[in-house]
């Protein structure tokens, strides 16, 4: 595959708008990345590069440091390159990709082996290591290659130039997808990863962001933000959490000219599929026929996915991905079939055990979100002497109804849940809160 | 009837409505809790509801598990926790 940096060379104009509104062009991005490569090459020639510092002019990149604490498996040292902004991240990424044999990306730095750079005679196929978000477990290190990470990158529709709002951290799988989709199409990436929601909305409006990919939780917050309805969105993508019908309806009525996709993807399996019919869940036919060369199956109510990439083979030595003999990965997502549609119920290891009955917080949240009173909801288990756990919900109201007391709201919502949920799935308690925290992957904080 | 007992009875009615239970008539101090019409889920909801009303959950605060048998004993647990 052509190194990514080469693919950028046909583009002109702005590549990145930083969170402070500064514009960085494709040409300066490319020259910074090439300078960085030269510096790394020069450092690799040194006998003891540990004292050497590296400065790429004008970019504020911190120094390259050898990191004696980090020894890779064969005893070699790894170097590290810290980053503190999306533009630093992009420069390091495009410098290392196709240049060093492997690199791993953490939340604040890249690690790579200097030896592989020293021996580098030409172009290399880089192996990338990403960390899973560990939403319901310990983060895992997952191997990818450039091809598997670019498998879902699509050419922009002709004559539509997009400004992409980056809401995910760039080191996460979802963030990399947005970053690569934007830059490899010559579009502009707007860093919306920092600042308050109002600041992000203001930046998106002034930068004319037309495409945003974010979690359903993030979208629910955006809808509540002032002026968000004035965003000229033509492409809306939801991922990382279950997209409920209520949210899809609100987004399609608020952004009438936008195409709306909800994407099923994970760091392990890559991008599985995108649903574009503005309906929750996905067609049952995909289980039988597959979708975009991705195969799906349901076993014991869990969704298994066979990706159209080498991910399983790439990771088989580390045994980090649970796959069966046929190459299907266990997604840990519980699904149910209703009519001709498959719906997501929640994560198997996120279920609340109420007297032996498994309650999926996501399912209860989705019911609460269908109430006209509720803007955001988080459901969790609370220890209980009688049942082991009980179901508790924290909700953010759409507006503060003056005539309704907290008690009345709680009763109305409990009756609403009663109409849509089984007895044991019912929240026993509903707390009205001002806001719900999101994790740094943009998902509801569940810990 | 004590104010506390009244609060508990009102909460029981509230929970019965939500948890889809039917309370027996003429609930008194001697009424056996598990024959009051609320099942274990109903009681879990009742305890959560009372924590909201009274600000205490004596069952999670107690070091020893105490399982009151009758309504009178249940009221006592709350009365002790509040004193």
Interface residues (C-beta under 8 A of the other chain):
Chain A: X354 X355 X382 X383 X384 X385 X386 X387 X390 X392 X411 X414 X415 X418 X423 X424 X426 X428 X429
Chain B: X14 X17 X18 X19 X20 X40 X41 X43 X44 X45 X47 X48 X49 X51 X52 X59 X60 X65
